[in-house]
Amino acid sequence: MRLWVFSFFFFVLFFVGSASFANADYVYSVVDATGGNMVFGFSVNPTTGELTLLDGFPIATGFNGGGNTNLEHITFDPVNKFLFVANRGSSNISVYSVDQSTGALSIAPFSPISSVANQRTLKVHPSGSPLIVGADSFASFVITPTSATPAPGSPYSLPTGVSPAASAMSPDGTYYYAGGNSGSFFAGYSINAVTGEMTELAGNPFDSGAGNPVPVDVDATGRLWVFGSRQAVARVYTLSSGVPTAVTGSPFPYGDTGFASVGKLHPNGNFLILPNRTRGYVVSAAISGTGASTTISTVAGSPFSTSGSTSLALAYNTAGTFLYVVNGGSRNFTKFAVDPLTGVLSSATVQPQNTMGTAGSNSGIVYVPSAASSLPVSIGGRVLKANGTAVPMAQVSIEGPDGFAFTTFTNPFGHYLFENVLSNRAYTIRVQSKLAQFAPAAITPTDNVTDFDIIESTTPVLNNSRWR
């Protein structure tokens, strides 16, 4: 069995030119401007994390922004390889196909999607459909490789007291939450991945108890994380059928007051990292405990200065060793090295001010792995009791970065299989069965895996066969 050990590099400056790197990943951002939106794309040096402007960028969407500072106007669908970009001033969404070998973008055949007014947040289901828009109403679109069709009943009226600034989706795409632009409530829905329909959760909307609650992430254990930007707190909720219940001790102190911004949990799930749009820094907090006993505490050295203006959103590289923060006011990126063991950020490097133009404001950021680092592979094996007996009809679930999550069941001989999993990304596999208890198993495949057996044990057991 091959085990991967990541090396962590804590140095380097950004360079902005027109070159690219072999096997590079990519970072994209949209600059919202009333005179026309622009998409910027950068290649990522796989060793140092430095960014280089890609050939052919920036790209004009051909439509207008709203002249507002927004947080999530760009999102990536890793299944269909689509990049969605909101044009708030034109009430539509540009759709691009991403060439993950070069980083180049090409207009999708159904672009643009006619959408709703005052778009603020875009989220795509981990299966590639639906695409959900949070605005003055919610809109849901069923996405295929050649079309975008409004879901039945779309658009949906906002619940009283809810105004989305950002949104969060559960890793399996079952639940969706949005809020934070105004008021003290946030909305919660269940999502039908086939039809795209949004159904309000019981008790919707949910009162956070204070103004501007920003849903920022949902983790694999079923906890919802909400940033109270005006109170400098983080709220943590457990979810039962999607309905949130605050954990003991929530809300927790978090940084300083400021306007809404969005971050994400670190890929290893141990840290919540968020920028502060007003203060120009990033706060990293360590997560302890589980369920209702969850707590968070600020890591040493936090907050970490971005040296940028209006630091509003962030993205990690696939390994979680680099963090990219987009500074909307200064139209540039700040890159940090991340210690995944401590959550400490270091070696901040900052692009020159106005790297992405002199007008408008960045409105979101996405990280897209290259084709070389994300080839589709399969993961399979058997689920076994400690004595080697097969466990039939066990529920086997896989979870990974960017909300990737799927579930299957073992056959009568205990075999399971996941296909079209992206390589060189970290996954967690969980098994549920009435016949035995299983601890979560971690895997980062580089090729097809045929022998990832999960055995009844407090520690996941891997056999000694070589991945192939």
N, C-alpha and C positions, 0 to 999 in steps of 0.2 A: 504494500500500500504506500502511495506517495503522500507525504504530508507537506503542506506548504507553510513556509515561514516567511512572513513579510518583513522586509527591511524598511526601516523608517529613516527618512532623510529630513534633516531640519535646517535647510539652507536655501539659497539661490534667490535671484532677482527675476522679475518678469521682463520679458522682451516682447516687443510688439513689432512684427515684421510680416513677411508673407511666406515663410517656410512652414513645413510640417514635419512631424516625426514619424518614423516607422512604428506601427502598432500603437499610434497615439489614440487617446480618447478625446472627447470634445466637450466644450462648454459653450452654451448659447444663452444669449440674453436679448430682450427686445427693449428698445428705447421708445417710449411712448411720447409722441410729439404731435401737436395739432397740425403741423405742416406735413406730416407723413411719418409713419412708423418705420423703424429700421431694425433689422435683425443682425446681430453680430455673432460670429462664430470663431472659436479659437481651438487650436489643437493643444493637447496637454502632453508635455514631455513626460514619458512614463517613469523616468527616474527622479527628476527634480520637481515635477509638478508645475513648472513654469508654463505660461501661456503664450501662444504665438497666433496672431491673426491669420485666419485661413485665406487662401486665394479666393477672390471673388466676393469678399465681404467688405463692408456691410451690404445687405440686400434690402431694398425698399419693398415693403409689403404692397404698396400701391394704394393703401388706405390710411385713414387718419386715426391718431390717438385722441384721447379725451382731454389731454392737458392736465391729468391728475397723476398723483403718485399712487401706484397700485402695486400689489405684492405678488400676484400669481397670474400674470398675463401670458405665460408660456408653460407648456407641459409636453412631455414626450411619452409616446405609446411604444413600449419595447416589443410589442407583438407585431403590429402592422408597420412599425418604423416610421410613424407619423410624428411630426412636430406641429403642435397647434399653437397659434399666436393670436391673441385677442386684439382687435382693432376697435377700441372703445368708441371713438368718435364716429366710426362708420357702422357700428352695431353688427359687426360680422367677425368671422374667425378665418384667418389664413391657415391653410394646411399644406405642409411640405413633406415630401418623402425624404428621408435621411439616408445618404449613402454612408454606411458606417465604415467603409474602407477609406474614404477620402474626407468625410465631413461635409461634402457638398449637399446642397438642398435643391430639390426640384418641386415645382408646384404639383400638388395632387390633382387628379382629374375633377374632383368635386369641390375644389376650393374656389371662392370662399364659401363658408357656411353662413347663411343669413341667421343671425342670432337675436338676442334680446338687448334692450337698452341698458347702458351703464354697466357693462360687464366688469367684474372685479376679480373673479377667481375661476380658474379652469382646473378640472381634475378628470383623469381618464381612468376607467376601470382596469385592474391588472390583466384582464383578459383581452383588452383592447377596445371594448365597448361595454357600456356607453361612455360618451363624453358628457360631463355635467358642468354647467355654467352657473355660477352664482352672480346675481346682478340685482336689479329691482324686482326680479322674479327669478325662479329657478328654471333652467331649461336642460333637457336631456336629449341627446342625439345618439341613435343607434349607428355605429360606425362599421362599415365593411371596407375591404380594400378599394372599392370604387364608389362608395356613396356615404352620405350622412343624412339620416332621416329622423325627424322629430319623433320622440317616443309618444305613446298614447297619453293624452292629457297634457303634454308639454306645450307651452310653459305652465309652471305651477306658481300660484300666488304665494308670496312670502307670508309666513305666520306673523301675527301681530307682535311687534317689538323686535323683529329680527331684521338685520341689514348686514349682508355678508361683506367682509373684507378679505377673508381667507377661508379655507376649508380643509378638512381632513377626511380620509377614507380608511376603513379598516383594511388590513393586509389582504383579506380575501375578497374585498370589494362589496361585502354585504351591507355595510353601514356607512353613512355619509353625514358629516356635520359641518355647519357653516355659521359664521357670525363675525362680530368684532368691529363693524364699521360704525355702529351706534347702538344705543340701548344696552340692556343688561342680559338679554336673552340670546341663546344660540339654538339653531334648528337641528333636528336629527331625523334621518330618513333611512328606510331600508331600500335597497336597490335590486331590481330584477335585471340580472345581467343579460337575459335573453331579449326582453322587450324594452329595457331601458327605463321602465316605469319607476317612479319615486313614490314611496308610501310613507306617510308620517308615522313616526314611532309613537307608542303610547306615551301621553304626557307632553308631547311636542307643543310649543317650544319649551326650552329648559332655562330656568332663571339661574344665572351664575351668582347673583347676589351683588354684582357691581357692574360698572359700565365697560363696554368694549371687550367682551370675551372673545378671544381669537382661537378657534380650534387649530392646533398646529400638527398633531400627529395622533395615530392610534397604533399601539404596539402589538406584537404577536401574542401577548398574554391577555389582551382584551382590556387595556387601559387607554382612556382618552386623556390627552394632554391639552390644556387650554391656557393660553397666555393672557393674563389680565394686565394689559399694557399701561392702563391709567393708574393701576394700584401697585405696580411692581411686584406682582405675585404670579405664581404658576398654580393652576388648579388641576387636580388629578382625580379622575373618576374611574371606577370599575363599571363594566357594562354587563347587563343581563338582558338578553334579547335586544341589545342595542341601547337600552335605556340606561342613562348614566346615574351613578350614585357616588357622591364625593367620598374619598377615602378619609380615614381618621387624620386630623391635622391639616387638611387642605382648607384654604390655600396656603402655599408656602412662600416665604420671601424670595424674590427673584429680581436682582438688579435694582434699577431705579425706574421711576416713572418715565413714560415716553409714549409716542404714538405707536399704533399697531405695526408689528413686523412679524415675519414668520421664519421659523427655523425647523429643525427636524431632530428626531432622536438619532444618535450615532448608530451606524449599522450594527454594532454589537449590542445595542439596546441598553447600555449601561449609563449613558449620559444624555441629557437634554441640553442642546446648545441653541441659543437664540440671539439674534442681533437686536440692538436697541436703535430704532430709527431716529430718535431724537438725539441720543447721546453719542452716537458714532463708536459704539463698542459692541463686543460679543460677550455674553455670559454663558459659562459652562457649569452645569450642575450634575453631580453624581446621584444616581438613583439607587436606593436601597430598599429592601423588603419586597413583598409581593402583595397583590390584592389590596384589601382594605388597610393593610399595614405598610403600604408604600410610603416612603419619605424621600425627599431630595435635599441636597446641601451643596452650596457653591464650592467649586474646586479651588485649590490654591492658585493665587494669581489672578483670579477672575475679578472684574471684567478685563477683557483684552481689547486694546484700542485698535480700530480699523484704519485710523488716519484718513478716513473718507467721510463724505457727507451723505446723510440719509441712508444708513446701512439697513437694508430692509428685508433681505432674503439671503439664503445660503444653500449650498449643495456640497456633498462629500464626493470624493472619488470612490470607486468601487470598494477598495480595500479599507476605506475610512482613515487613511493616513494623511490626507490633505483636505482642507476645508476652504471653500471659495465663498466669499461674501460679496454681494453686489451692492455698490454704493450708488443709489439712484441720483442723488444730487450732484456728485462729482463725476458720475458716469465712468466708473472704473471698478476694478476688482481688487480685493485684498485676499491674499492667500496665506493661510496658516498651516504649519505642520501640526498634526494632532497625535498626542500620545494616547493610544486606545486603552492603555492600562490605567491612566490617571485622569484623562479628560483635559489635561493641560494643553493649551495652545501656545505655540512658540514660532519664532522665525518668521514674523509677519513681513511680507513683501507686498508692495502697493504699486499698481500701475500708475502712470502719470495721470493727473487730473485731465478730464475730457478725452480719455482714450477712445471713448465711444461717442464722440461728437460734442457739439457745443450747445445743443438745444434739446429740450425734453428731459425725461427722467427714465432711468431703467425701471422696468416693471416685471421683475422676475428673473429666474436663473434655472437652467437645467443642466445636468451632467449626463452625457451619453457615452456609453462604452463603445470602443471601436469594434469592427467586425472580428478582428483577430482576438480580441479579449472577451468576445461574447458569442462564440459560435453555438448553435443549438446542439445540445447533447441529451442523452437519456441517463436517468438514474434508476437502477432497479436492484432488487435483491429479495430476501425473504424475511418475514417476521416469525420469530421462533421463541418458544418457551425455553427456560433454562436447561431443560433436558433434551433440547433439540427438536421437540415436536413442533410441527407447523401450526401457526395460528391463523385459521381461515376467517374471512369476513371481518378482519380488523380494519378500522378506519385509519388511513395513513395520509397525513397532511404535510405539505412542504411549503416553507415560507422563505422569502428572500428579499433583497433590496427592492426599493421603489414599489412596495405593495404587492410584489409577486406572491401568489398563494394559490395552491390547488389541492384538491382532496381526491383520493381514490380508495379502493378496498382491495384487500388481499384475496386471491383465489383460493380454492379448497386446499392447495398445497402451500399456502402462505406467501406466494409470490406477489410482488407489487411492481409497478413501473410508472415512472414519470417521463414523458417525452417533451421535446422542445424546451428544455431547460437551458438557460444561457450558461456557458462555461466561465470559469475564472471568477465566479461570484460566490459569496458565502451563503449557505442555506442551512435551515434547521428543519429536521424531519421529526414529526411527532406521531406516536401511535396510540390509539385508544381501542381497548378491547375489554370485554367482561372476563376474559380468560386469564389475563396477566397484566401487570403494570410495566410501563416502559419509560425510561428517561429520554428526554430529547437527544437527538443525535445531530452532530454538526458535520457538514461536508462542503468542500470547495472543489468541484470537479474540473479537471482540465480536458477530459475526453469522456466518452461513454463509460458509465460505471455499471457493471452487471452483477456485482457481488457485495453490495452494501447491505449486509444482513443486520437486522436490529433484534437483539436478544433480550429476553426478560432479565433485567438487571438494574441495579441502581446506577450503573455506568454503562452507556451504550457500548456494544461490543462490535468491532469490525474484524472480519476474518483477515487472514494474512495474504490473500491473493492480491496480485497487482491489479490496479485499475487498468482497464483496457477499453 
